[in-house]
Amino acid sequence: MKRRDPPDSVLLTHWAAPEFMLPLFDSHCHLDDPAYRDDLEGVFERARTAGVDRMMTIGVTLETSRKSVGLANARPGVYASVGVHPHDTKECSDGVLGSLAELAKNPAVRAWGEIGLDFNRMYSPREEQEQWFVRQLETARELDLPLIFHERDSGGRFFELLRTCPPPAGAAVLHCFSGTRSELRGYLDMGYYIGITGILTLKERGEPLRKMAAEIPSDQILVETDAPYLTPEPERRRHRRNEPAFVRSVLLKLAEIRRADPRELARRVYDNTCRLYRITADAGDAHAKRPPA
């Protein structure tokens, strides 16, 4: 009688057991968020228990960028980005960019972002979003920092502006990708990474992303939580708030979809994240001087 392989669900339950540790890097989270005010120590402890030994905490304003850098300076394995989110560009100015550029000299800062365009909610006027997106592209180029992009419902305008000052291949990630197949191909052709969140695990909302996830080259994919937002399954059944420990569920779902060995995929994704942020994968957690691109 021919032996049958166990179903994917059984294999993933096996890999989800605590004794099977996977190397994990949460490539995008917001550890400065007030949602963590009362139990940040517990957040870090649960992340370590889940195998998450590195995290990138994201700046979206000058204030949150300062907080992110402070967290990164105080915590081994935590790195920071600085930048102004498209929602907040109405508050941006030359002075803000100058302060962010000065802050970016801190060795804990490994990226500029998240920046981009968001024409869905329009918390900032379109003209200001576009102006400060381009200015931040230029600033990041001057500082030789990789970029973290946010794009939503820009109708091709994001690509138009990006091409005026494109970062080199391997120097940007499309955070929380939820675009079309043609947009995905465009980003991949430019050599950028694709950030996958817990949306991948959601039954209805994640269906389009699941159809595309297997098409992303293994050397251009990252996993992230976007915590405290976008809690994945199965954690969202018990927890409203997301946290870095839950990136493990994103990785396991990605492995299921790609029919990949979770440990091998985890190592590849971890290395991709370190490569983007110019962190030596097997080094200690000290914030050494940033290597050149």
Secondary structure, 3 states (H helix, E strand, C coil): CCCCCCCHHHHHHHHHCCCCCCCEEEEEECCCCHHHCCCHHHHHHHHHHCCEEEEEECCCCHHHHHHHHHHHHHCCCEEEEECCCHHHHHHCCHHHHHHHHHHCCCCCEEEEEEEEEECCCCCCCHHHHHHHHHHHHHHHHHHCCCEEEEEECCCCHHHHHHCCCCCCCCCEEECCCCCCHHHHHHHHHCCCEEEECHHHHCCCCCHHHHHHHCCCCHHHEEECCCECCCCCCCHHHCCCCCCHHHHHHHHHHHHHHHCCCHHHHHHHHHHHHHHHHCCCCCCCCCCCCCCCC
